[in-house]
Amino acid sequence: MNLQEIEILKGSKEYKAAERLTDSLNTMSWDPKKFAKAVTLQHRTLQQELMKSFVATIREMAGEDYGYDDRNKGCHEAAVKMVQSGILDEIYLPFI
């Protein structure tokens, strides 16, 4: 991704949403299980879109050009395993 593409991305609603989510994660009291339960209370179509976003994130983190270091190496390795398993190719998530 070049500098211009990065600047365009930083102006998008998707970037702003990711930033808000990661700001929320930046605390010792974040509870992933509570987050998961909270997602199940959201509108069903939005749950579907969120899952599409998770799948897209996994694919992005598995990419060869994804920059990682020791702090997120486990994320990259897990994402690579998920992509290589083929399980993501079997997922169908229509917008309904």
Backbone bond lengths (Angstrom), bond angles and torsions (degrees), N, CA, C in turn:
res aa  C-N    CA-C-N  psi(-1)  N-CA   C-N-CA  omega(-1)  CA-C   N-CA-C  phi
1 M - - - 1.452 - - 1.527 107.75 -
2 N 1.319 116.27 127.62 1.458 119.04 -179.63 1.530 110.79 -86.41
3 L 1.331 115.71 174.37 1.468 121.54 -175.61 1.522 112.49 -59.88
4 Q 1.324 117.02 -40.70 1.463 120.55 179.87 1.529 110.67 -64.43
5 E 1.333 117.11 -42.94 1.468 121.14 178.73 1.529 110.77 -63.68
6 I 1.323 116.33 -38.12 1.466 120.53 178.02 1.523 110.43 -64.09
7 E 1.313 116.95 -43.91 1.469 120.73 179.41 1.527 111.39 -63.37
8 I 1.321 116.63 -40.47 1.471 120.32 177.38 1.523 109.44 -64.23
9 L 1.331 117.20 -44.18 1.462 121.05 179.04 1.530 110.66 -60.48
10 K 1.325 117.07 -43.08 1.471 120.73 -178.43 1.525 112.45 -63.29
11 G 1.321 117.57 -20.36 1.461 121.09 177.42 1.520 113.49 -90.49
12 S 1.322 117.06 -2.24 1.466 120.25 -175.51 1.525 112.58 -85.00
13 K 1.322 114.74 158.72 1.464 120.61 176.44 1.527 110.53 -65.52
14 E 1.338 116.91 -30.99 1.460 120.79 179.46 1.530 110.86 -65.95
15 Y 1.323 116.37 -41.15 1.467 119.84 178.35 1.526 110.00 -64.90
16 K 1.316 115.94 -44.16 1.471 120.26 -179.73 1.529 111.21 -62.83
17 A 1.323 116.96 -38.06 1.472 120.77 177.92 1.525 110.28 -67.22
18 A 1.330 116.82 -43.55 1.467 120.50 178.40 1.527 110.26 -62.17
19 E 1.314 116.54 -39.46 1.463 120.71 179.14 1.528 111.24 -65.26
20 R 1.327 117.27 -41.57 1.472 120.43 177.60 1.522 111.00 -64.13
21 L 1.324 116.32 -41.79 1.463 119.61 179.06 1.523 110.66 -64.95
22 T 1.321 117.45 -47.20 1.465 118.95 -178.63 1.522 111.62 -67.21
23 D 1.327 117.67 -30.51 1.474 119.50 173.21 1.523 110.40 -62.37
24 S 1.322 116.58 -39.45 1.469 120.73 178.47 1.529 111.45 -67.25
25 L 1.327 116.27 -34.45 1.464 120.95 179.70 1.521 112.57 -71.00
26 N 1.313 116.94 -20.63 1.461 122.47 -172.90 1.531 111.32 -80.67
27 T 1.315 115.35 57.47 1.460 121.42 178.76 1.527 108.46 -153.26
28 M 1.295 115.89 148.55 1.471 120.62 -179.44 1.536 111.79 -70.63
29 S 1.318 117.08 -15.88 1.466 119.23 -176.18 1.533 112.95 -95.68
30 W 1.337 118.26 4.47 1.472 120.47 179.19 1.519 109.30 -63.72
31 D 1.316 115.85 132.57 1.459 121.80 -179.08 1.531 109.20 -119.20
32 P 1.337 118.25 102.74 1.467 120.82 -178.38 1.527 113.14 -57.76
33 K 1.325 117.37 -35.14 1.466 119.62 -179.95 1.528 110.98 -68.21
34 K 1.324 116.30 -38.30 1.470 120.13 177.46 1.529 109.93 -66.32
35 F 1.330 116.46 -39.81 1.461 120.58 176.13 1.531 110.05 -59.71
36 A 1.329 116.83 -47.02 1.458 121.29 179.47 1.530 111.18 -58.55
37 K 1.326 116.87 -43.51 1.476 120.34 177.91 1.520 110.45 -63.79
38 A 1.327 116.81 -41.01 1.467 120.96 -179.63 1.527 111.21 -63.62
39 V 1.327 116.83 -37.35 1.461 120.20 178.17 1.521 110.50 -61.84
40 T 1.328 117.30 -36.53 1.470 119.90 -178.67 1.524 112.80 -67.51
41 L 1.312 116.95 -12.85 1.465 120.80 178.15 1.528 112.54 -92.69
42 Q 1.323 116.29 -3.86 1.465 120.71 -179.52 1.526 110.00 -82.79
43 H 1.324 115.59 168.05 1.460 122.27 179.22 1.529 109.60 -55.66
44 R 1.319 116.96 138.12 1.466 122.58 -174.62 1.537 112.83 -58.29
45 T 1.316 117.36 -41.62 1.468 119.64 178.20 1.520 110.61 -64.21
46 L 1.323 117.43 -37.87 1.456 120.89 179.21 1.527 111.15 -70.04
47 Q 1.327 116.63 -32.21 1.469 119.54 173.94 1.531 109.46 -61.44
48 Q 1.327 115.67 -40.84 1.464 121.28 179.56 1.529 110.25 -62.90
49 E 1.324 117.45 -43.88 1.466 121.68 178.86 1.527 111.12 -66.36
50 L 1.314 116.86 -36.95 1.459 120.56 177.87 1.520 110.10 -64.94
51 M 1.329 117.14 -42.53 1.461 120.58 178.50 1.525 110.43 -63.69
52 K 1.347 118.06 -40.06 1.459 120.84 175.12 1.524 110.41 -58.69
53 S 1.320 115.80 -39.44 1.465 120.61 179.38 1.521 110.87 -67.33
54 F 1.324 117.39 -38.72 1.471 120.62 176.81 1.533 110.48 -63.41
55 V 1.334 116.82 -44.33 1.464 121.05 179.93 1.534 109.74 -62.96
56 A 1.324 117.25 -43.87 1.466 120.74 178.50 1.526 110.99 -63.05
57 T 1.328 117.06 -37.39 1.464 121.44 178.29 1.523 110.43 -65.64
58 I 1.311 117.04 -42.64 1.462 120.90 177.98 1.525 109.90 -59.93
59 R 1.329 116.23 -45.86 1.471 119.63 179.23 1.536 111.02 -61.64
60 E 1.309 117.12 -41.58 1.471 121.55 179.76 1.523 110.86 -64.33
61 M 1.325 116.92 -44.39 1.462 121.05 -179.40 1.529 112.53 -69.08
62 A 1.316 117.18 -21.46 1.466 121.17 178.41 1.519 112.45 -83.39
63 G 1.317 116.92 -13.06 1.460 121.10 -175.78 1.520 113.48 -62.53
64 E 1.318 115.03 149.53 1.469 120.73 179.80 1.524 111.76 -65.36
65 D 1.338 117.18 -27.33 1.459 119.97 -179.11 1.532 112.72 -93.15
66 Y 1.338 116.73 6.95 1.463 120.94 176.95 1.531 108.51 -72.94
67 G 1.309 116.49 121.52 1.454 120.30 -179.64 1.522 111.26 -81.69
68 Y 1.307 116.65 125.29 1.461 120.78 179.04 1.514 109.54 -140.83
69 D 1.316 114.41 161.80 1.459 120.96 174.88 1.524 107.27 -137.45
70 D 1.317 118.02 -166.19 1.468 120.25 -176.19 1.527 112.98 -61.14
71 R 1.344 117.55 -25.62 1.467 120.17 -178.47 1.524 112.44 -70.10
72 N 1.315 117.32 -31.60 1.466 119.33 -178.31 1.526 113.31 -128.13
73 K 1.316 116.88 19.86 1.466 121.55 177.70 1.530 110.77 -60.65
74 G 1.328 116.95 -39.02 1.465 121.38 178.47 1.519 111.49 -61.00
75 C 1.333 117.19 -38.02 1.470 120.92 177.61 1.521 110.16 -62.82
76 H 1.316 115.81 -45.98 1.471 120.28 179.95 1.529 110.21 -61.74
77 E 1.325 116.64 -48.14 1.465 120.07 -177.89 1.529 111.56 -63.43
78 A 1.326 117.51 -41.01 1.463 120.34 177.87 1.526 110.55 -64.63
79 A 1.330 116.54 -42.06 1.464 120.75 179.42 1.529 110.61 -63.23
80 V 1.326 117.02 -42.24 1.463 120.83 178.17 1.524 109.86 -59.90
81 K 1.322 117.68 -44.74 1.468 120.98 179.76 1.522 111.16 -61.35
82 M 1.336 116.66 -41.71 1.464 119.67 -179.93 1.519 111.28 -64.69
83 V 1.335 116.67 -43.80 1.471 120.00 179.77 1.520 110.37 -66.04
84 Q 1.335 116.69 -46.34 1.459 120.31 -178.54 1.522 112.64 -64.76
85 S 1.315 117.81 -27.13 1.465 120.72 179.70 1.522 112.00 -67.59
86 G 1.330 116.38 -22.35 1.457 120.83 -178.64 1.516 113.71 85.91
87 I 1.317 117.11 -5.24 1.472 120.70 -177.18 1.532 112.04 -60.83
88 L 1.323 116.94 -34.48 1.466 119.25 -179.22 1.523 111.57 -68.66
89 D 1.333 116.73 -27.69 1.459 120.86 179.07 1.529 111.65 -71.40
90 E 1.307 116.56 -19.24 1.471 121.57 -178.61 1.532 112.11 -89.99
91 I 1.314 116.86 -5.96 1.469 121.21 -175.81 1.532 109.87 -86.45
92 Y 1.329 115.58 129.10 1.459 122.03 176.97 1.528 107.59 -120.66
93 L 1.313 116.47 117.58 1.456 121.52 -176.17 1.528 110.36 -128.09
94 P 1.330 117.70 82.35 1.467 120.45 -178.51 1.527 111.68 -74.01
95 F 1.315 116.22 156.70 1.464 121.78 172.54 1.516 107.87 -87.50
96 I 1.319 115.85 112.01 1.485 120.81 -178.58 1.506 108.76 -123.27
